[in-house]
Amino acid sequence: MLPPRTGTGSRASRQRLRSDRTATLQSLLAQTRGHLKDVSWWREQLAVVTEGDGHDDLFRAEWALALWAIPSGRVVADLLSEWESVLAELTERRRRVVVRAAMDLTWLGRLKGGPVEGTVGDARLKHLLEARQPKAPRVEREAARRAPTTPAPGLPPLAQVARDGAWFKVDAASTYR
């Protein structure tokens, strides 16, 4: 993963460490993007994160969020049970952060992997999966938005009430000084 941060050393060594961390991040991004459809690679990464000493909640949380955000929907669907179990093993605070970040990515439309087929037990994760499902095409959404609405039976339309009550600015008497 990333080299550890240290607060000691000269300015040059801190810049070198920052440069190393940036290079490592770029390398990780390139690797994850290179394995968008490779389920076995993501399983190997999970094994690296969950086995051995020195691995903590942060590494598992990074894996869970990366799995949600980067690979194809088919890869996420194939690893859905592992993803759910990794999230269940996280502390409540860390799990909330990962789920919130995943929701933000989903709602902002930043996911390119497509929908995920599968089921999960946790209600929050079910909501997350539902949010990742495709929405109606834009043409249908626009047509639904522009569709005429019918007023409740026995009540006049609000626009008619506003006109009759002279609620609009053009109905007000102008004052001149």
C-alpha positions in Angstrom: 0.0 0.0 0.0 1.2 3.6 0.7 4.5 4.4 2.5 3.9 5.6 6.0 3.8 9.3 6.8 6.5 10.6 9.1 6.7 14.0 10.7 10.5 14.1 11.0 13.2 14.7 8.5 14.4 17.5 6.3 12.2 19.3 3.8 13.8 17.4 0.9 13.1 14.0 2.6 9.4 15.1 3.2 9.1 16.1 -0.5 10.7 12.8 -1.6 8.2 10.9 0.6 5.3 12.9 -0.8 6.6 12.2 -4.3 6.8 8.5 -3.5 3.3 8.4 -2.1 2.0 10.2 -5.2 3.8 7.7 -7.4 2.4 4.8 -5.4 -1.2 6.2 -5.6 -0.8 6.6 -9.4 0.5 3.1 -9.6 -2.5 1.7 -7.6 -4.9 3.6 -9.7 -3.4 2.3 -12.9 -3.5 -1.3 -11.5 -7.1 -1.0 -10.5 -8.1 0.5 -13.8 -6.2 -2.2 -15.6 -8.2 -4.9 -13.8 -11.7 -3.6 -14.2 -13.1 -7.0 -15.2 -10.7 -9.3 -13.4 -12.4 -10.9 -10.4 -9.4 -13.0 -9.4 -7.2 -9.9 -9.2 -9.7 -8.3 -6.8 -9.8 -11.5 -4.7 -6.0 -11.5 -4.5 -6.0 -7.9 -3.3 -8.5 -8.9 -0.6 -6.3 -11.7 0.5 -3.3 -9.3 0.7 -5.4 -6.9 2.7 -6.9 -9.4 5.2 -3.9 -11.7 5.8 -0.7 -11.0 7.6 0.4 -8.6 10.3 0.0 -4.8 10.1 -3.3 -4.8 8.1 -6.1 -3.0 9.8 -9.5 -1.6 9.1 -8.1 1.1 6.9 -6.8 -1.3 4.3 -10.1 -3.3 4.3 -12.1 -0.1 4.0 -9.9 1.0 1.1 -10.5 -2.3 -0.7 -14.2 -2.1 -0.1 -14.5 1.4 -1.4 -12.2 0.7 -4.4 -14.3 -2.4 -5.2 -17.5 -0.4 -5.2 -16.1 2.5 -7.2 -13.7 1.1 -9.9 -14.4 -2.3 -11.4 -17.3 -3.4 -13.6 -20.7 -4.2 -12.1 -20.2 -7.9 -12.8 -17.0 -8.0 -10.7 -18.8 -6.3 -7.8 -21.7 -8.8 -8.2 -19.2 -11.7 -8.1 -17.5 -10.4 -5.0 -20.7 -9.1 -3.3 -20.6 -11.5 -0.4 -16.9 -10.8 0.3 -17.6 -7.1 0.1 -20.5 -7.4 2.6 -18.4 -9.4 5.0 -15.5 -7.0 4.8 -17.9 -4.1 5.6 -19.3 -6.1 8.5 -15.8 -6.6 9.9 -15.1 -2.9 9.9 -15.7 -0.7 13.0 -19.0 1.1 12.9 -17.4 4.4 12.4 -15.2 3.2 9.4 -18.2 1.3 7.9 -20.3 4.5 8.0 -17.6 6.4 6.2 -17.2 3.8 3.5 -20.9 3.5 2.9 -21.3 7.3 2.8 -18.5 7.7 0.3 -20.0 4.9 -1.8 -23.4 6.6 -1.7 -21.8 9.9 -2.7 -20.0 8.3 -5.6 -23.2 6.6 -6.7 -25.5 9.6 -6.4 -23.0 11.9 -8.1 -22.9 9.5 -11.1 -19.2 8.8 -10.8 -19.5 5.0 -11.2 -18.9 3.7 -14.6 -19.0 0.0 -13.8 -22.8 -0.4 -14.4 -25.5 -2.0 -12.3 -24.8 -4.8 -9.7 -27.0 -7.9 -9.6 -27.3 -9.5 -6.2 -28.7 -9.3 -2.8 -27.3 -8.3 0.6 -28.7 -8.5 4.1 -28.0 -5.0 5.5 -30.7 -2.5 4.7 -28.1 0.3 4.1 -26.3 -1.9 1.6 -29.6 -2.8 -0.1 -30.3 0.9 -0.5 -26.8 1.3 -2.0 -27.4 -1.5 -4.5 -30.7 0.0 -5.5 -29.1 3.4 -6.1 -26.6 1.8 -8.5 -29.4 0.3 -10.7 -30.0 2.2 -13.9 -32.7 4.8 -14.0 -35.2 5.5 -16.7 -33.6 6.9 -19.9 -33.4 10.7 -19.9 -36.1 11.0 -22.5 -38.6 9.2 -20.3 -37.6 11.3 -17.3 -38.1 14.5 -19.2 -41.5 13.3 -20.5 -42.6 12.4 -17.0 -41.4 15.8 -15.7 -43.3 17.6 -18.4 -46.5 15.5 -18.2 -49.5 17.6 -17.3 -50.6 17.2 -13.8 -54.3 16.9 -12.8 -55.5 18.9 -9.9 -57.2 17.1 -7.0 -60.9 16.6 -7.6 -62.9 19.6 -6.5 -59.9 22.0 -6.2 -59.0 24.5 -8.8 -55.4 24.6 -10.1 -53.0 26.7 -8.1 -52.2 28.9 -11.0 -55.9 29.8 -11.3 -56.2 30.6 -7.6 -53.1 32.8 -7.9 -54.5 34.7 -10.9 -57.9 35.2 -9.2 -56.2 36.4 -6.0 -53.8 38.8 -7.8 -50.8 37.1 -6.3 -48.5 37.9 -9.2 -46.2 40.9 -9.3 -47.9 42.1 -12.5 -51.2 42.3 -10.6 -49.8 44.8 -8.0 -50.4 48.4 -8.5 -47.2 50.2 -9.2 -46.2 53.2 -7.1 -44.2 56.1 -8.5 -42.2 58.6 -6.5 
